[in-house]
């Protein structure tokens, strides 16, 4: 993380930048998927700055390992996780959204957490 991530807006900006320029291209360009990046719905990036900060820290400190092809692995886990959700194959370009798990609306102002943290 850099100094920009010290504030809420900065961390969300950094998360969005890394999502769109690192993690999404890797996911879409996986030979088993070959999706168009234009199918990604930017309005699906709805998370708290704390979740964004935690995710970036987990990646940067290798708590969560980016194993390539848009897959991530947590320590001592045999499961590979993805952070994207794929829409219908019938729509071109295929819709891709950030995979978020709903939180209690009252506790988190209607925001969600990345699906990776389910494991």
VOGU-3710 file (C-alpha; in Angstrom, 3 decimals, decimal comma):
1> xxxxxxxxxx> 0,000/0,000/0,000  1,113/3,541/-0,453  0,532/6,788/1,455  -2,674/7,384/-0,522  -4,328/4,508/1,328  -4,335/6,343/4,649  -7,743/7,882/3,972  -11,031/6,237/3,072  -11,346/7,740/-0,394  -7,716/6,938/-1,168
11> xxxxxxxxxx> -8,013/3,277/-0,230  -11,176/2,845/-2,306  -9,429/4,531/-5,246  -6,405/2,257/-4,862  -8,609/-0,828/-4,555  -10,553/0,108/-7,698  -7,333/0,801/-9,582  -5,804/-2,546/-8,646  -9,067/-4,362/-9,310  -9,389/-2,905/-12,807
21> xxxxxxxxxx> -5,694/-3,038/-13,754  -4,383/-6,164/-12,007  -7,016/-8,616/-10,808  -9,722/-8,194/-13,479  -7,369/-8,537/-16,481  -5,793/-11,653/-14,959  -9,244/-13,131/-14,367  -10,612/-12,275/-17,810  -7,471/-13,312/-19,695  -7,388/-16,785/-18,149
31> xxxxxxxxxx> -7,444/-19,103/-21,204  -10,330/-21,069/-19,650  -12,439/-17,878/-19,520  -11,295/-15,451/-22,211  -13,850/-12,822/-21,153  -14,007/-9,232/-22,343  -13,034/-6,810/-19,574  -15,743/-4,468/-20,877  -18,303/-6,824/-19,344  -17,255/-5,783/-15,839
41> xxxxxxxxxx> -19,884/-3,682/-14,053  -17,984/-0,940/-12,251  -21,019/-0,132/-10,145  -20,555/-3,509/-8,421  -17,636/-2,051/-6,456  -19,606/-1,354/-3,296  -17,586/-1,961/-0,180  -16,336/-0,224/2,896  -12,927/1,382/2,948  -12,036/-1,020/5,778
51> xxxxxxxxxx> -12,798/-4,068/3,598  -10,779/-2,574/0,748  -7,869/-1,820/3,106  -8,014/-5,318/4,627  -8,035/-6,979/1,205  -5,075/-4,955/-0,072  -3,112/-5,625/3,133  -3,857/-9,341/2,895  -2,542/-9,432/-0,682  0,475/-7,187/-0,042
61> xxxxxxxxxx> 1,560/-9,084/3,070  0,955/-12,476/1,404  -1,724/-13,518/3,889  -3,763/-14,190/0,767  -1,765/-15,397/-2,208  -2,623/-14,440/-5,764  -2,002/-17,790/-7,471  -2,757/-16,516/-10,961  -5,642/-16,808/-13,395  -7,776/-14,677/-11,080
71> xxxxxxxxxx> -7,572/-17,141/-8,224  -6,554/-16,525/-4,630  -5,651/-18,862/-1,797  -5,640/-18,351/1,938  -3,056/-20,008/4,207  -3,502/-23,695/4,862  -6,440/-23,832/2,482  -6,707/-26,194/-0,439  -9,525/-24,154/-1,958  -8,941/-21,527/-4,623
81> xxxxxxxxxx> -11,207/-18,492/-4,386  -12,183/-15,858/-6,947  -13,369/-12,316/-6,296  -15,589/-12,051/-9,371  -19,068/-13,308/-10,173  -20,001/-14,255/-13,731  -23,354/-13,474/-15,255  -25,250/-15,327/-17,955  -23,330/-16,811/-20,865  -26,134/-15,625/-23,156
91> xxxxxxxxxx> -25,144/-11,954/-22,751  -22,175/-10,563/-24,687  -19,942/-9,311/-23,312  -20,511/-11,591/-20,341  -21,377/-9,595/-17,241  -18,788/-9,752/-14,487  -19,250/-8,217/-11,066  -17,243/-8,047/-7,885  -18,355/-10,982/-5,748  -19,732/-9,500/-2,550
101> xxxxxxxxxx> -21,379/-11,186/0,382  -24,231/-9,162/1,873  -23,719/-7,905/5,397  -26,300/-6,853/7,886  -27,621/-3,671/6,282  -27,922/-1,838/9,597  -24,382/-2,545/10,760  -22,562/-1,690/7,548  -24,589/1,034/5,851  -25,779/-1,345/3,145
111> xxxxxxxxx> -22,303/-2,342/2,026  -20,920/-5,808/1,499  -17,774/-7,830/2,008  -15,643/-9,529/-0,605  -16,678/-13,150/-1,121  -13,087/-14,277/-0,569  -13,460/-13,747/3,151  -16,155/-16,447/3,378  -13,628/-19,252/3,591
//
